[in-house]
Amino acid sequence: MPYDPSKNRKTKARIAAKVKRESSDWEIQNPKNFDFFKIFGKSVDDLDDITIYQQRDGGGFVKNWIIQPKDDKEEDNIFEHLNPKQVKAAIVCPCITSGNKRKFIWLAKQPSVAAVRTHDVHIQIRNEIIPACQKGFRRIYWDDESMKYIIEKPENTEIFKEPVWPKPEELQEALIKRFGELMIETADHEIIKRARGLIT
């Protein structure tokens, strides 16, 4: 039987997505509790707020998808099909660890669209953690007993040099490149179709 190249489409798409991911040196992840890191900007106003939706991709991996409707009509169409409890807000925090060893984007969660109340941890992230990590290198970790993050300063702050941040336009370009594959602009997106049960 002759080889059918259409069978390879999914594999090609996965490889293309992998190449896209590897072309950006900014990973999307939460801060690690063993890293001292600094957040870009001088205040929380220097950072972007976005809307995210958690859903698995075609490979079965749960990801945070960014909802950026191209117009009001598409916004209505998209939100009509999503579970409001899975739609959340997040602050986009570009971070660099000490010694410029690692660049990552922390999507710092905020209350969900359907939230009836704001959790204390969301207030702490916006009002304490982000400002502290913009002032200098800090390490954060979750404490089950107090149900909040602990923020630690390094003991010798003098050895922690200011990170080398890209120029604002370069940073914006890097973020757009990194988020490109995760952007939902229309209700025709495969993730919306998967949420509706139109595809598996």
CYANA upper distance limits for C-alpha pairs under 8 A (distance plus 0.5 A):
  4 ASP  CA      8 ASN  CA      8.39
  5 PRO  CA      9 ARG  CA      7.85
  8 ASN  CA     12 LYS  CA      6.64
  9 ARG  CA     13 ALA  CA      6.62
 10 LYS  CA     14 ARG  CA      6.70
 11 THR  CA     15 ILE  CA      6.69
 12 LYS  CA     16 ALA  CA      6.57
 13 ALA  CA     17 ALA  CA      6.65
 14 ARG  CA     18 LYS  CA      6.64
 15 ILE  CA     19 VAL  CA      6.66
 16 ALA  CA     20 LYS  CA      6.70
 17 ALA  CA     21 ARG  CA      6.70
 17 ALA  CA    181 GLU  CA      7.73
 18 LYS  CA     22 GLU  CA      6.65
 19 VAL  CA     23 SER  CA      6.59
 20 LYS  CA     24 SER  CA      7.56
 20 LYS  CA    178 ARG  CA      8.31
 20 LYS  CA    181 GLU  CA      8.38
 21 ARG  CA    178 ARG  CA      7.23
 24 SER  CA    174 ALA  CA      7.28
 24 SER  CA    177 LYS  CA      7.48
 24 SER  CA    178 ARG  CA      6.49
 25 ASP  CA    103 LYS  CA      7.32
 25 ASP  CA    104 PHE  CA      8.48
 26 TRP  CA    103 LYS  CA      5.77
 26 TRP  CA    104 PHE  CA      5.33
 26 TRP  CA    105 ILE  CA      6.92
 26 TRP  CA    174 ALA  CA      7.97
 26 TRP  CA    175 LEU  CA      8.23
 26 TRP  CA    178 ARG  CA      7.40
 27 GLU  CA    103 LYS  CA      7.26
 27 GLU  CA    104 PHE  CA      5.11
 27 GLU  CA    105 ILE  CA      6.51
 27 GLU  CA    178 ARG  CA      8.34
 28 ILE  CA    104 PHE  CA      6.15
 28 ILE  CA    105 ILE  CA      5.20
 28 ILE  CA    106 TRP  CA      6.62
 28 ILE  CA    107 LEU  CA      7.91
 29 GLN  CA    104 PHE  CA      6.89
 29 GLN  CA    105 ILE  CA      6.60
 29 GLN  CA    106 TRP  CA      5.98
 29 GLN  CA    107 LEU  CA      7.86
 30 ASN  CA    105 ILE  CA      8.13
 30 ASN  CA    106 TRP  CA      5.68
 30 ASN  CA    107 LEU  CA      7.71
 30 ASN  CA    108 ALA  CA      8.39
 31 PRO  CA     35 ASP  CA      7.73
 31 PRO  CA     37 PHE  CA      8.42
 31 PRO  CA    106 TRP  CA      7.32
 31 PRO  CA    140 ILE  CA      7.91
 32 LYS  CA    140 ILE  CA      8.28
 32 LYS  CA    141 TYR  CA      8.21
 33 ASN  CA    139 ARG  CA      6.87
 33 ASN  CA    140 ILE  CA      6.23
 33 ASN  CA    141 TYR  CA      5.51
 34 PHE  CA    139 ARG  CA      7.44
 35 ASP  CA     97 THR  CA      6.90
 35 ASP  CA     98 SER  CA      7.98
 35 ASP  CA    139 ARG  CA      6.35
 36 PHE  CA     97 THR  CA      6.21
 36 PHE  CA     98 SER  CA      6.28
 36 PHE  CA    137 PHE  CA      6.01
 36 PHE  CA    138 ARG  CA      5.42
 36 PHE  CA    139 ARG  CA      5.00
 36 PHE  CA    140 ILE  CA      8.43
 36 PHE  CA    154 PRO  CA      8.03
 37 PHE  CA     95 CYS  CA      6.89
 37 PHE  CA     96 ILE  CA      5.98
 37 PHE  CA     97 THR  CA      4.51
 37 PHE  CA     98 SER  CA      6.21
 37 PHE  CA    133 CYS  CA      7.52
 37 PHE  CA    136 GLY  CA      8.49
 37 PHE  CA    137 PHE  CA      5.39
 37 PHE  CA    138 ARG  CA      6.03
 37 PHE  CA    139 ARG  CA      6.92
 38 LYS  CA     95 CYS  CA      5.99
 38 LYS  CA     96 ILE  CA      6.03
 38 LYS  CA     97 THR  CA      6.84
 38 LYS  CA     98 SER  CA      8.17
 38 LYS  CA    133 CYS  CA      5.49
 38 LYS  CA    134 GLN  CA      6.29
 38 LYS  CA    135 LYS  CA      8.21
 38 LYS  CA    136 GLY  CA      6.44
 38 LYS  CA    137 PHE  CA      5.23
 38 LYS  CA    138 ARG  CA      7.08
 38 LYS  CA    163 PRO  CA      8.31
 39 ILE  CA     93 CYS  CA      6.61
 39 ILE  CA     94 PRO  CA      6.31
 39 ILE  CA     95 CYS  CA      5.01
 39 ILE  CA     96 ILE  CA      7.25
 39 ILE  CA    130 ILE  CA      7.45
 39 ILE  CA    133 CYS  CA      5.85
 39 ILE  CA    134 GLN  CA      5.30
 40 PHE  CA     46 ASP  CA      8.48
 40 PHE  CA     47 LEU  CA      8.40
 40 PHE  CA     93 CYS  CA      7.27
 40 PHE  CA     94 PRO  CA      6.12
 40 PHE  CA     95 CYS  CA      6.68
 40 PHE  CA    134 GLN  CA      6.61
 40 PHE  CA    165 TRP  CA      8.19
 41 GLY  CA     46 ASP  CA      5.96
 41 GLY  CA     47 LEU  CA      7.63
 41 GLY  CA    134 GLN  CA      6.61
 42 LYS  CA     46 ASP  CA      7.20
 42 LYS  CA    131 PRO  CA      8.08
 42 LYS  CA    134 GLN  CA      6.38
 42 LYS  CA    135 LYS  CA      7.67
 43 SER  CA     47 LEU  CA      8.18
 43 SER  CA    130 ILE  CA      8.34
 43 SER  CA    131 PRO  CA      6.57
 43 SER  CA    134 GLN  CA      7.49
 44 VAL  CA    126 ARG  CA      7.64
 44 VAL  CA    130 ILE  CA      7.23
 44 VAL  CA    131 PRO  CA      7.22
 47 LEU  CA     91 ILE  CA      7.14
 47 LEU  CA     92 VAL  CA      6.56
 47 LEU  CA     93 CYS  CA      7.03
 48 ASP  CA     91 ILE  CA      6.29
 48 ASP  CA     92 VAL  CA      5.91
 48 ASP  CA     93 CYS  CA      8.42
 49 ASP  CA     89 ALA  CA      7.40
 49 ASP  CA     90 ALA  CA      6.21
 49 ASP  CA     91 ILE  CA      5.06
 49 ASP  CA     92 VAL  CA      6.73
 50 ILE  CA     66 ILE  CA      7.62
 50 ILE  CA     67 ILE  CA      8.09
 50 ILE  CA     89 ALA  CA      6.22
 50 ILE  CA     90 ALA  CA      5.91
 50 ILE  CA     91 ILE  CA      6.82
 50 ILE  CA     92 VAL  CA      7.63
 51 THR  CA     66 ILE  CA      6.47
 51 THR  CA     67 ILE  CA      6.04
 51 THR  CA     68 GLN  CA      8.11
 51 THR  CA     87 VAL  CA      7.41
 51 THR  CA     88 LYS  CA      6.25
 51 THR  CA     89 ALA  CA      5.07
 51 THR  CA     90 ALA  CA      6.80
 52 ILE  CA     64 ASN  CA      6.42
 52 ILE  CA     65 TRP  CA      5.85
 52 ILE  CA     66 ILE  CA      5.04
 52 ILE  CA     67 ILE  CA      6.23
 52 ILE  CA     87 VAL  CA      6.30
 52 ILE  CA     88 LYS  CA      5.78
 52 ILE  CA     89 ALA  CA      6.50
 52 ILE  CA     90 ALA  CA      7.44
 53 TYR  CA     64 ASN  CA      6.06
 53 TYR  CA     65 TRP  CA      5.57
 53 TYR  CA     66 ILE  CA      6.92
 53 TYR  CA     67 ILE  CA      7.52
 53 TYR  CA     86 GLN  CA      6.21
 53 TYR  CA     87 VAL  CA      5.20
 53 TYR  CA     88 LYS  CA      6.82
 54 GLN  CA     62 VAL  CA      7.08
 54 GLN  CA     63 LYS  CA      6.16
 54 GLN  CA     64 ASN  CA      5.22
 54 GLN  CA     65 TRP  CA      6.67
 54 GLN  CA     86 GLN  CA      6.40
 54 GLN  CA     87 VAL  CA      7.62
 55 GLN  CA     62 VAL  CA      5.82
 55 GLN  CA     63 LYS  CA      6.26
 55 GLN  CA     64 ASN  CA      7.31
 55 GLN  CA     65 TRP  CA      7.77
 55 GLN  CA    191 ILE  CA      7.53
 55 GLN  CA    195 ALA  CA      7.95
 56 ARG  CA     60 GLY  CA      5.81
 56 ARG  CA     61 PHE  CA      5.40
 56 ARG  CA     62 VAL  CA      4.33
 56 ARG  CA     63 LYS  CA      6.30
 56 ARG  CA    191 ILE  CA      8.32
 57 ASP  CA     61 PHE  CA      5.99
 57 ASP  CA     62 VAL  CA      6.83
 57 ASP  CA     63 LYS  CA      7.43
 57 ASP  CA    191 ILE  CA      7.42
 58 GLY  CA    200 THR  CA      7.97
 64 ASN  CA    182 LEU  CA      7.97
 65 TRP  CA    182 LEU  CA      5.49
 65 TRP  CA    183 MET  CA      6.63
 65 TRP  CA    184 ILE  CA      7.34
 66 ILE  CA    179 PHE  CA      8.06
 66 ILE  CA    182 LEU  CA      6.34
 66 ILE  CA    183 MET  CA      5.36
 66 ILE  CA    184 ILE  CA      6.43
 67 ILE  CA    183 MET  CA      6.57
 67 ILE  CA    184 ILE  CA      5.38
 67 ILE  CA    185 GLU  CA      6.95
 68 GLN  CA    183 MET  CA      6.96
 68 GLN  CA    184 ILE  CA      6.29
 68 GLN  CA    185 GLU  CA      5.60
 69 PRO  CA     74 GLU  CA      6.17
 69 PRO  CA     75 GLU  CA      5.53
 69 PRO  CA     78 ILE  CA      8.23
 69 PRO  CA    184 ILE  CA      7.20
 69 PRO  CA    185 GLU  CA      4.69
 69 PRO  CA    186 THR  CA      6.42
 70 LYS  CA     74 GLU  CA      6.95
 70 LYS  CA     75 GLU  CA      7.95
 70 LYS  CA    185 GLU  CA      5.79
 70 LYS  CA    186 THR  CA      7.26
 71 ASP  CA     75 GLU  CA      6.76
 72 ASP  CA     76 ASP  CA      6.83
 73 LYS  CA     77 ASN  CA      6.79
 74 GLU  CA     78 ILE  CA      6.44
 74 GLU  CA    185 GLU  CA      7.85
 74 GLU  CA    186 THR  CA      5.93
 74 GLU  CA    187 ALA  CA      6.71
 75 GLU  CA     79 PHE  CA      6.72
 75 GLU  CA    186 THR  CA      8.01
 75 GLU  CA    187 ALA  CA      8.46
 76 ASP  CA     80 GLU  CA      6.50
 77 ASN  CA     81 HIS  CA      7.54
 77 ASN  CA    186 THR  CA      8.24
 77 ASN  CA    187 ALA  CA      6.20
 78 ILE  CA     82 LEU  CA      7.34
 78 ILE  CA    186 THR  CA      7.11
 78 ILE  CA    187 ALA  CA      5.21
 78 ILE  CA    192 ILE  CA      7.55
 79 PHE  CA     84 PRO  CA      8.34
 81 HIS  CA    192 ILE  CA      7.55
 81 HIS  CA    195 ALA  CA      7.74
 81 HIS  CA    196 ARG  CA      6.94
 82 LEU  CA     86 GLN  CA      8.03
 82 LEU  CA     87 VAL  CA      7.99
 82 LEU  CA    192 ILE  CA      7.94
 82 LEU  CA    195 ALA  CA      7.32
 82 LEU  CA    196 ARG  CA      8.42
 83 ASN  CA     87 VAL  CA      7.42
 84 PRO  CA    112 SER  CA      8.05
 84 PRO  CA    113 VAL  CA      6.70
 84 PRO  CA    114 ALA  CA      5.95
 85 LYS  CA    112 SER  CA      6.84
 85 LYS  CA    113 VAL  CA      7.49
 85 LYS  CA    114 ALA  CA      6.11
 85 LYS  CA    115 ALA  CA      7.94
 86 GLN  CA    112 SER  CA      7.77
 87 VAL  CA    112 SER  CA      6.32
 87 VAL  CA    113 VAL  CA      6.50
 87 VAL  CA    114 ALA  CA      8.25
 88 LYS  CA    109 LYS  CA      7.62
 88 LYS  CA    110 GLN  CA      7.17
 88 LYS  CA    111 PRO  CA      6.75
 88 LYS  CA    112 SER  CA      4.52
 88 LYS  CA    113 VAL  CA      6.28
 89 ALA  CA    109 LYS  CA      6.56
 89 ALA  CA    110 GLN  CA      5.53
 89 ALA  CA    111 PRO  CA      6.67
 89 ALA  CA    112 SER  CA      6.46
 89 ALA  CA    113 VAL  CA      7.66
 90 ALA  CA    107 LEU  CA      5.92
 90 ALA  CA    108 ALA  CA      5.59
 90 ALA  CA    109 LYS  CA      4.85
 90 ALA  CA    110 GLN  CA      5.69
 91 ILE  CA    106 TRP  CA      8.38
 91 ILE  CA    107 LEU  CA      6.12
 91 ILE  CA    108 ALA  CA      5.51
 91 ILE  CA    109 LYS  CA      7.08
 91 ILE  CA    110 GLN  CA      7.81
 92 VAL  CA    105 ILE  CA      7.19
 92 VAL  CA    106 TRP  CA      6.67
 92 VAL  CA    107 LEU  CA      5.52
 92 VAL  CA    108 ALA  CA      7.02
 93 CYS  CA    105 ILE  CA      6.02
 93 CYS  CA    106 TRP  CA      5.50
 93 CYS  CA    107 LEU  CA      6.74
 93 CYS  CA    108 ALA  CA      7.39
 94 PRO  CA    103 LYS  CA      7.91
 94 PRO  CA    104 PHE  CA      6.55
 94 PRO  CA    105 ILE  CA      5.04
 94 PRO  CA    106 TRP  CA      6.89
 95 CYS  CA    103 LYS  CA      6.27
 95 CYS  CA    104 PHE  CA      5.80
 95 CYS  CA    105 ILE  CA      6.39
 95 CYS  CA    106 TRP  CA      7.50
 96 ILE  CA    100 ASN  CA      6.46
 96 ILE  CA    101 LYS  CA      7.86
 96 ILE  CA    102 ARG  CA      6.22
 96 ILE  CA    103 LYS  CA      5.09
 96 ILE  CA    104 PHE  CA      6.95
 96 ILE  CA    163 PRO  CA      7.26
 97 THR  CA    101 LYS  CA      6.35
 97 THR  CA    102 ARG  CA      5.88
 97 THR  CA    103 LYS  CA      7.14
 97 THR  CA    137 PHE  CA      8.37
 98 SER  CA    102 ARG  CA      8.45
 98 SER  CA    137 PHE  CA      7.67
 98 SER  CA    160 PHE  CA      6.97
 98 SER  CA    161 LYS  CA      8.16
 98 SER  CA    163 PRO  CA      7.86
 99 GLY  CA    160 PHE  CA      7.76
 99 GLY  CA    161 LYS  CA      7.74
 99 GLY  CA    163 PRO  CA      7.70
100 ASN  CA    163 PRO  CA      6.44
100 ASN  CA    164 VAL  CA      7.57
108 ALA  CA    125 ILE  CA      7.65
109 LYS  CA    122 HIS  CA      7.30
110 GLN  CA    122 HIS  CA      5.70
110 GLN  CA    123 ILE  CA      8.50
111 PRO  CA    115 ALA  CA      6.50
111 PRO  CA    117 ARG  CA      8.21
111 PRO  CA    118 THR  CA      6.18
111 PRO  CA    119 HIS  CA      7.61
111 PRO  CA    122 HIS  CA      7.14
118 THR  CA    122 HIS  CA      7.23
118 THR  CA    123 ILE  CA      7.92
119 HIS  CA    123 ILE  CA      7.37
120 ASP  CA    124 GLN  CA      6.66
120 ASP  CA    148 LYS  CA      8.37
121 VAL  CA    125 ILE  CA      6.60
121 VAL  CA    147 MET  CA      8.33
121 VAL  CA    148 LYS  CA      6.41
121 VAL  CA    149 TYR  CA      7.99
122 HIS  CA    126 ARG  CA      6.90
123 ILE  CA    127 ASN  CA      6.32
123 ILE  CA    128 GLU  CA      8.29
124 GLN  CA    128 GLU  CA      5.58
124 GLN  CA    129 ILE  CA      6.76
124 GLN  CA    148 LYS  CA      8.31
124 GLN  CA    149 TYR  CA      8.38
125 ILE  CA    129 ILE  CA      5.30
125 ILE  CA    130 ILE  CA      6.48
126 ARG  CA    130 ILE  CA      6.29
126 ARG  CA    131 PRO  CA      8.06
127 ASN  CA    131 PRO  CA      7.08
128 GLU  CA    132 ALA  CA      6.52
129 ILE  CA    133 CYS  CA      6.55
129 ILE  CA    151 ILE  CA      7.61
130 ILE  CA    134 GLN  CA      6.61
131 PRO  CA    135 LYS  CA      6.85
132 ALA  CA    136 GLY  CA      7.13
132 ALA  CA    138 ARG  CA      7.73
133 CYS  CA    137 PHE  CA      6.31
133 CYS  CA    138 ARG  CA      6.08
137 PHE  CA    153 LYS  CA      7.27
137 PHE  CA    154 PRO  CA      7.71
137 PHE  CA    157 THR  CA      8.48
137 PHE  CA    160 PHE  CA      7.72
138 ARG  CA    151 ILE  CA      7.03
138 ARG  CA    152 GLU  CA      6.04
138 ARG  CA    153 LYS  CA      5.46
138 ARG  CA    154 PRO  CA      7.17
139 ARG  CA    151 ILE  CA      6.33
139 ARG  CA    152 GLU  CA      5.62
139 ARG  CA    153 LYS  CA      7.13
139 ARG  CA    154 PRO  CA      8.30
140 ILE  CA    149 TYR  CA      6.74
140 ILE  CA    150 ILE  CA      5.97
140 ILE  CA    151 ILE  CA      5.14
140 ILE  CA    152 GLU  CA      6.77
141 TYR  CA    149 TYR  CA      5.90
141 TYR  CA    150 ILE  CA      5.95
141 TYR  CA    151 ILE  CA      7.49
142 TRP  CA    147 MET  CA      7.78
142 TRP  CA    148 LYS  CA      6.42
142 TRP  CA    149 TYR  CA      4.92
142 TRP  CA    150 ILE  CA      6.71
143 ASP  CA    147 MET  CA      6.15
143 ASP  CA    148 LYS  CA      6.16
143 ASP  CA    149 TYR  CA      6.35
143 ASP  CA    150 ILE  CA      7.05
144 ASP  CA    148 LYS  CA      7.66
153 LYS  CA    157 THR  CA      8.16
156 ASN  CA    160 PHE  CA      8.25
165 TRP  CA    171 LEU  CA      8.45
166 PRO  CA    170 GLU  CA      6.23
166 PRO  CA    171 LEU  CA      5.99
167 LYS  CA    171 LEU  CA      6.59
168 PRO  CA    172 GLN  CA      6.62
169 GLU  CA    173 GLU  CA      6.65
170 GLU  CA    174 ALA  CA      6.62
171 LEU  CA    175 LEU  CA      6.69
172 GLN  CA    176 ILE  CA      6.67
173 GLU  CA    177 LYS  CA      6.64
174 ALA  CA    178 ARG  CA      6.57
175 LEU  CA    179 PHE  CA      6.46
176 ILE  CA    180 GLY  CA      6.17
177 LYS  CA    181 GLU  CA      8.48
179 PHE  CA    183 MET  CA      6.74
184 ILE  CA    189 HIS  CA      6.77
184 ILE  CA    191 ILE  CA      8.40
185 GLU  CA    189 HIS  CA      7.89
187 ALA  CA    192 ILE  CA      6.49
187 ALA  CA    193 LYS  CA      8.21
188 ASP  CA    192 ILE  CA      7.22
188 ASP  CA    193 LYS  CA      7.29
189 HIS  CA    193 LYS  CA      6.94
190 GLU  CA    194 ARG  CA      6.55
190 GLU  CA    199 ILE  CA      8.26
191 ILE  CA    195 ALA  CA      6.64
192 ILE  CA    196 ARG  CA      6.77
193 LYS  CA    197 GLY  CA      6.73
193 LYS  CA    198 LEU  CA      5.62
193 LYS  CA    199 ILE  CA      6.48
194 ARG  CA    198 LEU  CA      6.29
194 ARG  CA    199 ILE  CA      5.57
194 ARG  CA    200 THR  CA      6.44
